[in-house]
Amino acid sequence: MTAELVRGQNHPLDRTRVEIRVAAGGPVVAGVTLGDEQGRLSGAEAVAHPGAPRRTGIEVPRQAAAEHRIAVDLDALPGAVHRVSVLLALPSGIGGLTAFGAAAAPAVTVTGLDGTGLVRYTITGLGAESAVVAVELYRRQDAWKVRAVGQGYADGLPAMLRDQGLAQAAELAAEIEEAVGLGQARAVPAPAPMTAGRAERPGTGPATAPAQDRPSPAPTTAADGPAGSGAGTGPGAGAGAAAVAEPASGPGTGAGAKAATTKGGDLPPSPADGGPIDYQHPRRRSTPAPSAAPAPSASSASPPTPSPSTPDGPPLPVAGDAAGWSMDERLYNQVWGMFEDLARSVAAYRSAADFAESRLEQELDRALADPRNRLGTAGEAARATARDKHATLVTQARAALDRDLAQLMAESEVVEPALPPAFARWDNPVWQGYHVPQERPMALRLGDLHLPEVLDLRIPMLVRLPLERGLWIDSGPDSYGRGGPGPERDIGRRELAGALTDGPPDEAELRRLAMESAVAIAARLLAIHPAGEFAVQVIDPGGTAAPALAPLVESGAMPAYPLPGAKGVAAVLEELTRRVELVRMAVRHRAADALPADLDTAEQLLIVHDFPHGFDDRALTRLRYLADEGPAVGVHLMLVANRAQSREYGPVLDPLWRSLLRLTPVPDAHLADPWVGHAWTYEPPLAPQGSQVVRQVLGRLAEARRAA
């Protein structure tokens, strides 16, 4: 699996022979520098470039191109080489780009010799830079790692080489430019973008010459060409790229010919025109097109409708702008995108802060290495300079993080009110207009996630349905940290209405909150499924869950309170075990019509309260069977338990605990994301204190069930 890096992040390499692949939005020059421990170059022989493409262990391409492959053998490098930096620069004099910000962000992928992707880094945030240090491979304790650098230089290749300590930087840059000019005929340009009016399939139609070798013809329409050709050419963006018009419905100047007309005004300005780049789709309007009407006079003209975005700032967020077939799927993908963006932004900030801290330690060590500088003004000045650099780096990293967080906060404020009931919090107004759905949902909100860097930004924790694994609401005291007061504890006390104090957590209160969390999740599952297609069963051997189960029983979602004692445990487990076995056999033999008439085929959620109280060996065996085989046939498990109370069973129950997704009744940082492994604080999906929204929703669901 390819690891996606952000700026400043590093990743270990498990092999020493790799290939570095570069993909850019236009022709670029790729090179490699071989530096020492401080990244300094010994001379021009430490640079592999188109004029000298081969160095020991390194081979780079000989010309500028939109795509490159660089071969690296780390074992063959000299022992003095500790840093291998990959450089990208825009060539001059071949009519290409003049700044990286004028094209798509370049991407660098480190792969194995078999093409297996190891690390990928997309260099974002570039503007007027014409040269950039993309990534570096560095040696650390006899092991190699790769770091995403993304350091750009507006003064081009000479400034980049000079920054690495090369005295003859200008001469070497001129030599590289000369070598690129000699290999210009072999340069591979970026593929020309397809215009919105393209109607022919790839590989069909008459062959045409490359865009850079063909003059830009005047705009034409399908009617101007030979009859039946159905193709025309339009003005290219800077290099005269070809444009294929849509096929006309017939010869002449009918509606089809008008639709096939290619207008130069529909294309965005190119960088060569000197104007700003328009990244919007050339056929997409930010506001609805006005209907045909006489032009109003200047005195009666109304002010134009403001655009949802400005060229100088980021576009305003829109709910549901992700990919997907339905609005629910688009919102689901958008929430996951926000989750990933927040994880990567915080990872970049933490990595930059760690780098600043390590750099501060190194500079302080160097300042104190000389005994003469340990006392006096020279040592104090060196320490002050190091601390100022550290503060500057941290401030810059925090500014970048705050910019990303502001955009995510704006997106969250737009997305949260637009979420459907399955994705929404209980305090969302969508529940006030709740109607029983007619279709099964695609996902479920199990709570909220946030990071300590931004406590006010909550990311919905969405999981796909049907559930592939059971849930475990941890009611043990270990589910809540015993640390002193802090931001996390303040959030917990505020959202749980003071249920917890600054002292040790009360076990009885935690058990109550855990059961309330389980009921809140069960009520949500009932509400987002069509009437009669989801049911809840509860095992409560001690009979202590009655207050929390009151909304389910009073609304009719449960016929009665669960039967206490071992008899109640055995009855529920026997019924669900029979259902799982019959449905599995019916599915295996494709005999669904042979199921007994009294078998409830609705999906089932089994809530087990205060586990393992009231369970004997037979009951434990059946419960493990339901946990393993139940999800595949619509029987899902939710344990409300303290794991410490099951220690007497030894390792017998360890597979059961590992198969369940652990949730907590109070905010707790125990979940990790799949990208960088942050510890996310989970918050349970409890209804606001004193709210009757859960009872109201269950009441409407009961009415729909009775009406059906």
Secondary structure, DSSP 8 states (H G I E B T S, - for coil): --EEE-TT-EEE-S-SEEEEEEEEEEEEEEEEEEE-TT--B-SGGGEEBTTB-EETTEE--SS-EEEEEEEEEGGGS-TT--EEEEEEE--SSSS--S-GGGS---EEEEEETT--EEEEEE--S--S-SEEEEEEEEEETTEEEEEEEEEEETT-HHHHHHHTT-TTHHHHHHHHHHHHHHTGGG-B-------TT--S-TT-S-----GGGS-------TTTS-TT--------SSS---------SSSSSSHHHHHT---GGGS---GGGTS----S-TT--SS----S-----TTT-------SS-TTS-----TT-S--SSHHHHHHHHHHHHHHHHHHHHHHHHHHHHHHHHHHHHHHHHHHHSGGGSSSHHHHHHHHHHHHHHHHHHHHHHHHHHHHHHHHHHHHHHHHHH--TTTS-TTSGGGTT----SS--SEEEEEEEEETTEEEEEEEEEEESS-SS-EEEE-SGGGS----S-HHHHHHHHHTTT-S-SSS--HHHHHHHHHHHHHHHHHHHHHHS-TTSEEEEEE-TTS--HHHHHHHHHTTSSSS----HHHHHHHHHHHHHHHHHHHHHHHHTT-GGGS-TT---SEEEEEEEEETTT--HHHHHHHHHHHHHTGGGTEEEEEEE-GGGGGGGGGGGHHHHHTSEEE-SS-EEEEE-TTT--EEEEE-----TT--HHHHHHHHHHHHHHH-
